[in-house]
Amino acid sequence: MRIDWNTVRIFIKPGITDMRKQINGLTIITEEEMKKDPLSGHLFMFCSRNRKLLKVVYWDRNGFCLWMKRLEKHHFPWPNSEEEAREITEQQLTMLLSGIDFFNAHTTLNFSEAS
């Protein structure tokens, strides 16, 4: 099992997901709610209500893989809005797993004139 970070895309499902779901349930969410192809080989990420549990599903040549990470302390940063799907980069994935909340980072302000 090897991921080619040059070709794989990473999608998260904002909001909460029922973490009782396993591969079949999460791939249905990927298709129906996120409007993505679960057989694409891309990573699809889901987070629990209390933001302590994260699951990742992806297709690897001949079967689905399910990764899970549970935090014993603290929470994952996660967007609350119920958008269809949001794509993040490999760098953002690393920040997410490290607890860095890039979702609420300061945005760039553009002014047309000084006041």
Backbone as CSV, one residue per row, in Angstrom:
resi,resn,N_x,N_y,N_z,CA_x,CA_y,CA_z,C_x,C_y,C_z
1,MET,0.860,-1.164,0.000,0.000,0.000,0.000,0.903,1.223,0.000
2,ARG,0.778,2.010,-1.056,1.614,3.193,-1.200,0.795,4.290,-1.853
3,ILE,0.899,5.492,-1.327,0.132,6.611,-1.865,1.060,7.509,-2.670
4,ASP,0.685,7.797,-3.901,1.430,8.724,-4.746,0.865,10.126,-4.503
5,TRP,1.558,10.898,-3.677,1.057,12.225,-3.289,1.027,13.207,-4.453
6,ASN,1.651,12.858,-5.590,1.609,13.732,-6.763,0.281,13.617,-7.503
7,THR,-0.414,12.489,-7.339,-1.658,12.289,-8.076,-2.894,12.224,-7.188
8,VAL,-2.738,11.868,-5.921,-3.899,11.711,-5.048,-4.427,13.077,-4.615
9,ARG,-5.733,13.159,-4.492,-6.390,14.356,-3.965,-7.014,13.985,-2.632
10,ILE,-7.145,14.971,-1.746,-7.658,14.730,-0.402,-8.925,15.557,-0.221
11,PHE,-10.032,14.880,0.078,-11.309,15.561,0.266,-11.801,15.319,1.689
12,ILE,-12.326,16.367,2.303,-12.924,16.208,3.627,-14.417,16.481,3.523
13,LYS,-15.156,15.836,4.393,-16.581,16.119,4.500,-16.754,17.011,5.724
14,PRO,-17.043,18.296,5.497,-17.259,19.202,6.630,-18.449,18.759,7.480
15,GLY,-18.473,19.214,8.714,-19.544,18.841,9.616,-19.265,17.492,10.250
16,ILE,-20.285,16.945,10.896,-20.102,15.694,11.628,-20.546,14.490,10.796
17,THR,-19.922,13.355,11.081,-20.262,12.087,10.440,-20.461,11.055,11.541
18,ASP,-21.435,10.197,11.346,-21.687,9.104,12.291,-20.523,8.116,12.181
19,MET,-19.709,8.047,13.205,-18.517,7.209,13.172,-18.799,5.727,13.395
20,ARG,-20.076,5.361,13.550,-20.409,3.938,13.569,-20.322,3.358,12.171
21,LYS,-20.316,4.232,11.163,-20.225,3.780,9.778,-18.825,3.259,9.493
22,GLN,-18.778,2.205,8.693,-17.502,1.625,8.283,-17.318,1.913,6.792
23,ILE,-16.583,1.103,6.095,-16.240,1.368,4.696,-17.480,1.538,3.827
24,ASN,-18.435,0.624,3.901,-19.610,0.707,3.024,-20.396,1.995,3.246
25,GLY,-20.663,2.326,4.498,-21.419,3.543,4.800,-20.684,4.805,4.402
26,LEU,-19.370,4.833,4.615,-18.589,6.019,4.265,-18.458,6.189,2.756
27,THR,-18.381,5.075,2.005,-18.325,5.212,0.548,-19.665,5.688,-0.010
28,ILE,-20.764,5.329,0.627,-22.075,5.848,0.209,-22.129,7.359,0.437
29,ILE,-21.626,7.832,1.570,-21.568,9.282,1.832,-20.688,9.958,0.785
30,THR,-19.572,9.312,0.435,-18.665,9.864,-0.578,-19.398,10.073,-1.893
31,GLU,-20.177,9.080,-2.307,-20.910,9.170,-3.577,-22.090,10.129,-3.506
32,GLU,-22.962,9.941,-2.513,-24.232,10.653,-2.481,-24.144,12.076,-1.936
33,GLU,-23.369,12.278,-0.884,-23.311,13.610,-0.276,-22.144,14.447,-0.792
34,MET,-21.003,13.808,-0.985,-19.829,14.546,-1.434,-19.753,14.627,-2.962
35,LYS,-20.556,13.801,-3.649,-20.596,13.769,-5.120,-19.233,13.433,-5.718
36,LYS,-18.530,12.475,-5.100,-17.210,12.047,-5.563,-17.217,10.543,-5.800
37,ASP,-16.260,10.067,-6.590,-16.139,8.650,-6.905,-15.237,7.970,-5.879
38,PRO,-15.770,7.082,-5.041,-14.935,6.429,-4.028,-13.879,5.490,-4.620
39,LEU,-14.013,5.119,-5.894,-13.045,4.233,-6.548,-11.916,4.992,-7.230
40,SER,-11.874,6.304,-7.038,-10.895,7.154,-7.713,-9.484,7.012,-7.168
41,GLY,-9.333,6.467,-5.963,-8.014,6.381,-5.338,-7.687,7.595,-4.487
42,HIS,-8.602,8.568,-4.448,-8.397,9.749,-3.628,-8.760,9.443,-2.170
43,LEU,-8.286,10.270,-1.254,-8.580,10.102,0.161,-9.835,10.884,0.520
44,PHE,-10.716,10.275,1.304,-11.943,10.920,1.763,-11.951,10.870,3.283
45,MET,-12.054,12.044,3.912,-11.900,12.148,5.357,-13.212,12.545,6.029
46,PHE,-13.440,11.964,7.213,-14.659,12.183,7.985,-14.280,12.380,9.445
47,CYS,-15.087,13.153,10.168,-14.779,13.443,11.565,-16.025,13.266,12.434
48,SER,-15.798,12.860,13.677,-16.896,12.602,14.617,-17.443,13.899,15.225
49,ARG,-18.553,13.771,15.912,-19.214,14.910,16.552,-18.295,15.615,17.547
50,ASN,-17.571,14.848,18.358,-16.707,15.463,19.371,-15.311,15.794,18.824
51,ARG,-15.076,15.531,17.557,-13.835,15.847,16.840,-12.607,15.153,17.428
52,LYS,-12.823,14.006,18.054,-11.699,13.221,18.579,-11.370,12.025,17.680
53,LEU,-12.252,11.721,16.735,-12.078,10.556,15.873,-12.131,10.983,14.411
54,LEU,-11.148,10.508,13.658,-11.045,10.836,12.243,-10.943,9.526,11.474
55,LYS,-11.685,9.414,10.365,-11.585,8.235,9.506,-11.263,8.676,8.082
56,VAL,-10.448,7.875,7.416,-10.060,8.121,6.028,-10.334,6.850,5.240
57,VAL,-11.012,6.996,4.103,-11.317,5.865,3.217,-10.708,6.148,1.854
58,TYR,-10.104,5.125,1.254,-9.654,5.256,-0.135,-9.557,3.878,-0.778
59,TRP,-9.605,3.884,-2.098,-9.508,2.664,-2.881,-8.047,2.430,-3.234
60,ASP,-7.542,1.217,-2.967,-6.151,0.872,-3.260,-6.112,-0.348,-4.177
61,ARG,-6.054,-0.138,-5.455,-5.947,-1.160,-6.500,-7.006,-2.246,-6.485
62,ASN,-7.178,-2.947,-5.363,-8.090,-4.097,-5.356,-8.974,-4.149,-4.105
63,GLY,-9.075,-3.044,-3.398,-9.935,-3.029,-2.216,-9.867,-1.692,-1.501
64,PHE,-10.840,-1.473,-0.625,-10.887,-0.229,0.138,-9.994,-0.326,1.372
65,CYS,-9.414,0.799,1.739,-8.638,0.923,2.973,-9.375,1.891,3.890
66,LEU,-9.338,1.609,5.173,-9.956,2.473,6.174,-8.919,2.772,7.239
67,TRP,-8.589,4.045,7.371,-7.687,4.483,8.436,-8.517,5.176,9.485
68,MET,-8.070,5.065,10.717,-8.777,5.724,11.810,-7.739,6.263,12.779
69,LYS,-7.965,7.481,13.259,-7.116,8.042,14.298,-8.013,8.606,15.379
70,ARG,-7.747,8.194,16.621,-8.507,8.692,17.762,-7.563,9.444,18.677
71,LEU,-7.941,10.672,19.007,-7.144,11.466,19.932,-7.570,11.162,21.362
72,GLU,-6.617,11.001,22.225,-6.909,10.767,23.637,-7.108,12.084,24.381
73,LYS,-6.550,13.147,23.839,-6.668,14.468,24.444,-6.743,15.476,23.305
74,HIS,-7.486,16.539,23.480,-7.666,17.603,22.490,-8.633,17.169,21.380
75,HIS,-8.740,18.006,20.345,-9.685,17.780,19.254,-9.013,18.095,17.925
76,PHE,-9.528,17.487,16.865,-9.084,17.845,15.526,-9.747,19.158,15.123
77,PRO,-9.016,20.054,14.450,-9.681,21.215,13.871,-10.527,20.706,12.699
78,TRP,-11.766,21.173,12.612,-12.645,20.663,11.552,-13.697,21.706,11.235
79,PRO,-13.977,21.954,9.956,-15.008,22.944,9.601,-16.408,22.418,9.933
80,ASN,-17.251,23.298,10.441,-18.604,22.905,10.846,-19.617,22.989,9.724
81,SER,-19.359,23.817,8.723,-20.350,24.027,7.674,-20.599,22.738,6.917
82,GLU,-21.788,22.589,6.398,-22.186,21.364,5.699,-22.034,21.512,4.188
83,GLU,-20.847,21.876,3.741,-20.577,21.949,2.313,-20.526,20.528,1.753
84,GLU,-20.598,20.395,0.427,-20.547,19.054,-0.183,-19.220,18.367,0.105
85,ALA,-18.150,18.943,-0.325,-16.819,18.379,-0.096,-15.824,19.519,-0.205
86,ARG,-14.753,19.379,0.493,-13.730,20.418,0.466,-12.397,19.723,0.231
87,GLU,-11.623,20.241,-0.704,-10.338,19.628,-1.011,-9.246,20.328,-0.212
88,ILE,-8.327,19.527,0.329,-7.186,20.084,1.033,-5.907,19.516,0.421
89,THR,-4.796,20.153,0.733,-3.500,19.720,0.200,-2.829,18.751,1.167
90,GLU,-1.756,18.139,0.716,-0.982,17.243,1.582,-0.427,18.015,2.778
91,GLN,0.011,19.250,2.533,0.530,20.100,3.616,-0.576,20.397,4.634
92,GLN,-1.780,20.681,4.163,-2.895,20.931,5.062,-3.276,19.670,5.833
93,LEU,-3.160,18.497,5.204,-3.409,17.235,5.893,-2.434,17.075,7.060
94,THR,-1.176,17.375,6.812,-0.174,17.296,7.873,-0.514,18.253,9.012
95,MET,-0.933,19.473,8.663,-1.314,20.442,9.690,-2.540,19.953,10.466
96,LEU,-3.519,19.414,9.760,-4.737,18.906,10.394,-4.412,17.818,11.407
97,LEU,-3.573,16.865,11.012,-3.200,15.775,11.899,-2.332,16.253,13.067
98,SER,-1.698,17.425,12.888,-0.890,18.016,13.962,-1.697,18.938,14.860
99,GLY,-2.959,19.180,14.503,-3.824,20.016,15.323,-3.825,21.490,14.950
100,ILE,-3.222,21.846,13.828,-3.183,23.244,13.399,-4.467,23.568,12.643
101,ASP,-5.185,24.584,13.111,-6.482,24.949,12.524,-6.297,25.932,11.373
102,PHE,-5.995,25.407,10.189,-5.844,26.273,9.025,-7.206,26.692,8.460
103,PHE,-8.288,26.042,8.895,-9.628,26.398,8.420,-10.011,27.809,8.848
104,ASN,-9.526,28.215,10.014,-9.877,29.525,10.554,-8.693,30.477,10.561
105,ALA,-7.766,30.266,9.644,-6.605,31.146,9.547,-7.058,32.523,9.064
106,HIS,-6.272,33.520,9.356,-6.590,34.871,8.901,-6.641,34.904,7.377
107,THR,-7.602,35.608,6.845,-7.696,35.742,5.394,-7.000,37.028,4.952
108,THR,-6.597,37.056,3.707,-5.928,38.223,3.151,-6.952,39.320,2.911
109,LEU,-6.618,40.527,3.349,-7.489,41.677,3.121,-6.973,42.455,1.919
110,ASN,-7.863,42.824,1.042,-7.506,43.620,-0.127,-8.256,44.941,-0.054
111,PHE,-7.498,46.020,0.047,-8.108,47.349,0.099,-7.911,48.045,-1.228
112,SER,-8.910,48.813,-1.654,-8.786,49.554,-2.891,-8.176,50.924,-2.673
113,GLU,-8.289,51.430,-1.442,-7.681,52.714,-1.124,-7.490,52.814,0.387
114,ALA,-6.563,53.640,0.774,-6.304,53.856,2.205,-7.326,54.843,2.754
115,SER,-7.744,54.622,3.991,-8.719,55.553,4.549,-8.096,56.482,5.550
